[in-house]
Amino acid sequence: MSDDVQLETGSSNGIEAEAETEAAEITYDEQRYPARPRRLRPRTNLRSGSLRRSFSDPRAANGQNPAYVEWLVRHSMLKDADVLSRQLSGQPSMWRHPYARPDARRAVSTADVWFTAYPISVITREHETYIGALADPALWSAFQAIGINGVHTGPVKRAGGISGWSETPSVDGHFDRISTQIDPVFGNEETFLRMADVAEEHGGSIIDDIVPGHTGKGADFRLAEMAFKDYPGIYHMVEIPPEEWDLLPTVPGNRDSINLDAATEAALSERGYIIGELQRVIFYSPGVKETNWSVTAPVVGVDGVTRRWVYLHYFKEGQPSVNWLDPTFAGMRLVIGDALHSLGDLGASALRLDANGFLGVEKSAEGLPAWSEGHPLSQAANHIIAGMVRKVGGFTFQELNLTVDDIRDTGAVGADLSYDFINRPAYQHALATGDTEFLRLTLRTSLEFGVEPVSLVHGMQNHDELTYELVHWSTLHRDDVYTYRGVETNGLAIADSIRAELTYVLTEIADYNLVFTQNGIACTTTSLIAASRGHQTLDSIRDADIPDIREAHLVLAAFNAWQPGVFALSGWDLTGALTIPKEQVADLIADGDTRWIERGAHDLVGSAPEATRSASGMPRARSLYGTLPDQLERPDSFASLLRDMLRIRADNGIATARQVDIPNVAQRSMLVMVHEIDDDEGEEPVTQVTVLNFSGEPIDGAVLSEAIPPRASVVDVASGETIAKVDDLHSFPIHLEPYGRAFLMLEPGPPEPPTATTAIPIITSAMPIIQP
């Protein structure tokens, strides 16, 4: 494996681009700046003032060396944040946009079909950087032809840590950020700006990342260890006095910290130093990560005092958690500065908030874990972040894998959009088992809790595992009773059965997908489909099998695209990538992070046909579909059929519609979603119905929903044909081929003529009244 591969992925996981649609009235921006090109409108104000840095000093790297401390300060994110914030403070550009409330439909209208990239997996031309590849007009021409109008770049800023004068590699897929600078491995700011310009020329937007929950062990963390000024306030870190060091484990000479075991965590909690055990240990691994706390080796501070710190990290040891309620508010300043840099200096239209559900933590009652999930401080902090982004014209989305309650509450004031962790494992389970019952349950639960589909990013594969934690069902609602498969059962039992079935189908029958810790299964979309179709090895997947895999892939795409909200897919989806044989990434998965098998390198536009690895060293994955230009020349390819699907999506306004019903079905593999689409002329909403078959067998069924108007004509939009009439019981029949999909519009029938009535005369009798 190349030394260039620095990543182990991910904690799961700018400024508004004006819409290209015609408007009845010109906007405030167009009225005030009618003759200015977009790049000179107010968003440019945020880009002024490049941050200058100097090279390292060759002297000793410790807190007693003022030159080293000064070097760290110049490389710190907090210092950059102070510079960026002063540039914007008091400027009129800060008051041009509403910011108090999330606006999902505005965000979706900005960009509703996203390509989610992963830097180390993109095969580029020789000497071409990752960002340079995403700035390629040929790539954007392919995206525009397919219907993709947003690119989420993934994290591209410097990440990892600093040891002495040197940077250390990322431990978490560049989600352990240490700088506002673009990592030279991926490109530079000039290339990023060119990418944003090319995207805009093709009607697209760029979506960047910030990580409000943690940083890496960069200059900010090293200054915090040295107790320098406000820097300790960035983190949840506690100084342990020397007389208590006997409680702490010894840090090996080749390490700068070590994870605490449960006994040490409890001892420090009992003595009042830390809040102790949290609600769960993400990425739990015996002997590696047994708690959410680690302790540093002794560090000499700027005042000459030697200290040891215990610090919180929800994810890996190299990701110290940001403290959002420290009196210095240093952590908040750092995160907001990073966001403003992406939006203003880099020209991004939106930001993903990674790990943003873990921004508040509080000691609980005696004997209970600390309150760390669903904490009100997380909601408040998210409101501040998302409000600031909206204030400068952008929008945010969050990857919040918590309960539906948490997604609703955080989204009520925070991010404009949320990643669809509610339904993602459920639709994959439906494909794996041919049974949509759990999917129907998750869709209905989302509606019942007030999380509309329009507020969700419905994603296919990304760099993370198939997540089956099912937090909603396994934690807060574990004891809630549901009717599932004909019997009364609780949420935890349902979650356990879903996990067991996914594990069996995807990893016990097939040898090319792997379980990832307690979080889920490492697989690609196509390897999930292949396992569901009974392929036991990668070699058993022949060219003759590709059409069936493609059709199953398209029904999953239709589920995500033919409902309100954002539709997101990756390069692995577009090229039909399979998992990498585990032997090819044995060194990367040695510590248990099996997700590397799903992150194979792929070539979107044929940049380097002979390449066997990406520039970062990731082995090339087997592609079932080929490059995008080749696919777009074949009408039966995945990309061409996806283009047709997305054209239907765009032409009929489903992205901003309302979901009104998930009806019961007689066929276990069938799913029906009923939506209302607002008429452009303000008339009654139009009813739309998405019908999908999650099995490899044809089905004949019926659609029955009170939300469907009787006597309406049912039009298949793909063919333009009327296929049925809705009867008086609000139902109609339908036939679906294996993995069939139908986008149906209901055209109201003629008004029913009034029923003819005949007057019946009242006949009175003149019969005498009989007296008693």
ZISULFEN-V157488 format. One line per field, one symbol per residue. phi: phi as a letter, one per 20 degrees, with the letter a starting at -180 (. if undefined). A space follows every 50 residues. Layout:
BEGIN
phi->???
END
This chain:
BEGIN
phi->.ffffddcedfd..ffeffeefcfcfegffffcfdefgfdfgffgfefnf edcdefefegdbfedgffffffgfeefffgfffffffegmeffececfbf dfcfffffffbdcdedecgfdefdfgmeegffffefgfffffgfffoecb cefmfcegboaccmededffdbmmedfcaefffgfdqbffffffgfffgf fdmdcdddcccfeaceeegfffffgelelefgffdeccfefgfdfffeff egfecdabfeefffgfffffenecenfdfbdfmgbgmdcdcecccefgce efeneeccddcebfdegecffeeecegflffffffffffffffefenfeb ceeeleecdcbbfefgndffeccmfgfffffffffffffffdndbccddc ecffgfffffffcdffccfeffdfffffffffdmcefffffffffgffen dfgfedeedefcfefffcflggeedfdfefdceclncebeffffgfffff fffffecefddddcfdkderceaefffffgffenfecfffedgfefgfff ffffffffgfeebfoedcbdffffemfefegfffcgffefeoeffffedf fbdfcmfbgefdbffeofffefdednffgfffedfeffffffgfffffgf fdmffdfdedacffceefeecccdcddfffemeggeeccdccdecedfcd bcdcbffeffmfeddfffemeedacfefemcbebdcfglfbbddddegff ffffffcdfdfeeddeffeeff
END
